[in-house]
Amino acid sequence: MLNENIKAIRKAKGLSQEELAIKLNVVRQTISKWEQGLSVPDSDMLISLSESLETPVNTLLGETVIEWKVNDLKAISEKLEIINLQLAQRKTARRKMLHWLFISLCTVIVIISAFLIVLNSSYLGWNYHDPETAIAGAAFHAFEWLFVRFAPIILIGAIIGICLTRKKE
C-alpha cells in the first residue's frame, strides 16, 4: 500500500523518481525500491517524504490513492465555479454596503452642519458661571470645534468612497 501511494502521489505531483530523490537527498534507486515494495523508508525519511510530496503521513500509509478521474475533476471545477460565484456575490454586497455607508456619512455631516449653522453658536451667550451650563457649553464647543475641522476632510473622503464603490456598468 505504501509503495503504491508513493508512486501515485509522486506521479500526481508531476515528479520523476530522480526529482523526488534529489528533494530527499537519496539516490533514484532508493525511490525505485520503495515504489516496488522492496524496501520502506524509515520514520524520519517518511516525514521528509510526506513534506516533499506535500501529503500527510497518514495518507502515505493509509488507503490506496486513487488517481483522479475526469468526472472527479469536472465535479471539482463545478464546485470551484459555485465558490467563485459566492465570492463575487459577497464582494458585490460588501461594495453596496460601503456605498450606502458613505452616502449615510455624507448625509449625517450635512445635517449636523445645517444644525450648527441654524443654531449660530448660541452657546457663546451662555452663563458659564453656572457649572451645568459651563460643562454643557464646553462640551458643545469642543464638539463644534472638532466637527468644523474634521467634517470637510471626512466629507471629501466619503464622496471619494461613494465614487469608488458605485456600481460599474
C-alpha positions in Angstrom: 0.0 0.0 0.0 2.8 2.5 0.9 4.7 1.7 -2.3 1.6 2.3 -4.4 0.8 5.5 -2.6 4.3 6.9 -3.0 4.2 6.2 -6.8 0.7 7.5 -7.3 1.3 10.7 -5.3 4.7 11.3 -7.0 3.2 11.0 -10.4 0.2 13.2 -9.4 2.7 15.9 -8.4 4.4 15.5 -11.7 7.7 14.4 -10.2 10.1 11.8 -11.6 11.9 9.4 -9.4 15.1 11.4 -9.9 13.5 14.7 -8.9 12.0 13.2 -5.8 15.3 11.6 -4.9 17.1 15.0 -5.2 14.5 16.5 -2.9 15.1 13.8 -0.3 18.8 13.7 -0.8 18.8 10.0 -1.7 19.6 8.1 -4.9 17.0 7.3 -7.5 17.3 3.6 -6.8 16.0 4.2 -3.3 12.8 5.7 -4.6 12.5 2.8 -7.1 12.9 0.2 -4.3 10.2 2.0 -2.2 7.8 2.0 -5.1 8.4 -1.6 -5.9 7.9 -2.6 -2.3 11.4 -4.0 -1.9 12.2 -1.6 1.0 10.4 1.0 3.1 11.6 4.4 4.3 12.4 4.8 8.0 10.3 7.2 10.1 12.5 10.3 9.6 12.5 9.6 5.8 8.8 9.1 5.8 8.3 12.5 7.4 10.6 14.1 4.8 8.8 12.2 2.0 5.4 13.5 3.2 6.8 17.0 3.3 8.3 16.7 -0.2 5.1 15.3 -1.6 3.0 17.8 0.4 0.9 14.9 1.7 0.2 13.8 5.3 2.0 10.8 6.5 -1.3 9.0 7.2 -2.2 9.4 3.6 1.0 7.7 2.6 0.4 4.9 5.0 -3.4 4.7 4.6 -5.6 3.5 1.9 -4.6 3.3 -1.7 -4.5 6.6 -3.5 -6.9 6.6 -6.5 -5.8 8.7 -9.5 -8.2 11.5 -10.4 -10.8 10.6 -13.0 -12.3 13.1 -15.5 -15.6 13.1 -13.7 -13.9 13.9 -10.4 -12.1 16.9 -12.0 -15.4 18.1 -13.5 -17.1 17.9 -10.1 -14.3 19.8 -8.5 -14.4 22.5 -11.3 -18.2 22.9 -10.8 -17.7 23.3 -7.0 -15.0 25.9 -7.6 -17.3 27.7 -10.0 -20.0 27.9 -7.3 -17.5 29.1 -4.8 -16.3 31.8 -7.2 -19.9 33.0 -7.7 -20.5 33.1 -4.0 -17.3 35.2 -3.5 -18.4 37.6 -6.3 -21.8 38.0 -4.7 -20.2 38.7 -1.3 -17.9 41.3 -2.9 -20.9 43.0 -4.6 -22.8 43.0 -1.3 -19.9 44.5 0.5 -19.4 47.1 -2.1 -23.1 48.1 -1.9 -23.0 48.2 1.9 -19.9 50.5 1.8 -21.5 52.7 -0.9 -24.6 53.3 1.3 -22.5 53.8 4.4 -20.6 56.6 2.6 -23.8 58.1 1.5 -25.2 58.0 5.0 -22.0 59.5 6.4 -22.3 62.4 3.9 -26.0 62.9 4.9 -25.1 63.0 8.6 -22.4 65.5 8.0 -24.7 67.8 6.0 -27.4 67.5 8.7 -25.1 68.3 11.5 -23.6 71.2 9.5 -27.1 72.6 8.8 -27.9 72.3 12.5 -24.8 74.2 13.6 -25.5 76.9 11.0 -29.1 77.3 12.2 -28.0 77.2 15.8 -25.5 80.0 15.1 -23.3 79.1 18.1 -25.8 80.2 20.7 -23.7 78.6 23.4 -21.4 81.6 23.3 -24.0 83.6 25.2 -24.5 81.1 27.9 -23.7 81.9 31.5 -20.5 79.9 32.2 -20.6 80.7 36.0 -23.4 78.1 36.3 -21.5 74.7 36.5 -24.1 72.8 34.5 -24.1 75.3 31.7 -20.3 75.6 31.7 -19.9 71.8 31.3 -22.5 71.6 28.5 -21.2 74.7 26.8 -17.6 73.4 26.9 -18.6 70.0 25.6 -20.7 71.6 22.8 -17.9 74.0 21.9 -15.4 71.1 21.8 -17.7 69.1 19.5 -18.3 72.1 17.2 -14.6 72.9 17.1 -13.7 69.3 16.2 -16.6 68.9 13.8 -15.7 72.1 11.9 -12.1 71.0 11.4 -12.7 67.3 10.6 -16.0 67.3 8.8 -14.7 68.7 5.5 -12.0 66.0 5.4 -14.4 63.2 6.2 -16.9 64.6 3.7 -14.4 64.6 0.9 -13.3 61.1 1.9 -16.9 59.9 1.9 -17.5 61.4 -1.5 -14.5 59.7 -2.9 -15.7 56.5 -1.3 -19.1 56.9 -3.0 -17.3 57.3 -6.3 -15.1 54.3 -5.8 -17.9 52.0 -4.6 -20.6 52.9 -7.2 -21.8 50.1 -9.4 -19.7 49.9 -12.5 -21.7 49.0 -15.6 
